[in-house]
Amino acid sequence: MRAAVDDHAPVASTYGDSPSASAALGPLILVILVIDAFITLALEVLYLPTYLGGTAFPLAGLLAGVVNLLLMLGVRAVSQRVAVMFLPLAAWTFGFLICASTGPGGDIMLASDWRTVLLLFGGLVPPLVYIYVRVNSGLFSRR
């Protein structure tokens, strides 16, 4: 016998009995996660040109997807809406575009090489695949 689980049932608040406390913490957590997306992008850009001996070893490009996925899971803990889950990813992408453009002195933080492409795709593909599977999970279970 299998128990039915209602995924759309309201979740009990762990912040106390006051609904105003959980209602006030939701937007604050979203703002913190968006700021965290900017901070992690800055660290990923700084550590992207890392070398292991004489070989380029862009570990930050590979970790970007994991970090962005964790940020999206953090947003999912606050809101189940898919549009809200895009907020940290949109902030990360906006910051990436800022880092890829020239600054006032003509300097560029991201070079035009394969490591930058790895950072872009490594940071965007895993969270976008997660959102795709999350949105279309009903389509996969019907077969």
N, C-alpha and C positions, 0 to 999 in steps of 0.2 A: 504494500500500500504506500502511496506517495502523497506527501502533504503538499498542498497548494500554497504558494508564496505569492503575496500581493506586492509587486515591486513598486506600485504607485501609492502605497499606504504612507501616511505621514510618519516621519522618523521622530522618535523621542529626542528631545533636546537634552544634551549633556551639560548645558550651561546654566541650568537651574530651571525653576518652574516658570519664570517670567518669559513670555513670548517676545517682549521688547528687547531683552538681552540678546536673544538669538537673531532677531531681526536687525539689530544694530551691528552685530559681529559679522554677518554675511558680507555686506559691502566692504567692510574694513578688511576682511580676509582677501576679497577679490583685488582690492587696491594693493595690498602687500604682495600678492602673487604676481601682479603685473609689474610692480617695481622689481621684484625678484627676477623676472624675465630679463629686464634691462641689466641687472647686476650680473646675472649668469652669462649673458652675451658679452659683456665687457671682459669677464674673466676668460671666456672661450676665445675671444679675439686676442687677448694678451698671450695666452698659452698656445695659440695655433702654430706659431713658428718654432715649436720645440724640436730639438734634435736629440737623438739617442746615438751618441758617438758622432759619426759623420753622416748619418742617415736621417732624413726628415721623418719625424714621428708625430703626426698631428692627432694625438689622443683626444684633444678638445673637440675636434670635428666629429669623432665617434660618440663622445659622451654628450654632445649637444642634443641628440635625439632622446636619449634616456632622461636628461634633465627636463626637456620640454614635455615629455610624456608624464613625468612626475608632477610638473606644474599643472597639467591638464587634469590629472587625477585629483590634485588638491582642489581645483575648481569644481570638480564633480562632487566633492564632499559638501560643497556649499550650495551648488545649484545643479539641477539635472538638465537644464536647457543646453542644447548643443551650441547655440549662438554665444552663450556666455563662456563656454569652454574655449572658444576661439580667442578670447581677450589676451591671455598671456602669449599665445602664438602670434597674434597680430602685433603685440608690443615687441616681441623678439624679432619679427620680420622687419618692422619699422626701424629698429635699432641696427639691424644688419645693413639695411639700405643706407642709413646714415654713416655707418662705418665704411661702407664701400664707396661712398662719394668723397670728393676732395674737400679738404678743409679750407680755412681762410688763407693759409700759407701755401696751399697746393699739395699738402701732404695727404696720404691715403693710408688708413689703418690696415686695410686688407689688400694684399697683393693680388695681381691677376694671374693666379696659378691654380693648380689642382687642389691645393689645401683649402682655398676659399670655396671652391665648388663642393668639396667634401663637407665643409662646415654648413653650407647652405642646404644641401640635400640631406645631410645627416641630421640637421636640426628640424627640417620640415617634414620629411617622409614618415618617420615613425608616428608622430602625433596625428598626421593627416590620415594615415592608415587606420589608426585607432578610432578616429572620428567616423571614418567610412564604415568600419565594421560595427561601431556602436549604432549608427543611424540605420544601417541595413541589416541589423541582426534578426529582425523579423522575416526578412526575405530568405535568409540562410536556413532558418529553422522550419520553413514550410515544405521543404523538399523531402 
